[in-house]
């Protein structure tokens, strides 16, 4: 018994399902770089912070995000 070819090379493939080209992400990276370049500081101070509850951590994060820029 001879093995049969799995794919007929002469057959026209009309549609391919499940194959897509992933987005390059270049536009998103450019926008992110522009947004970060405008900030001298990050969203929150760097370091390790320990909190007793999630509510305390959320309140601290909100306070840090809403503070005014000192120039």
Helices and strands as residue ranges (DSSP letters): H 26-37, H 54-66
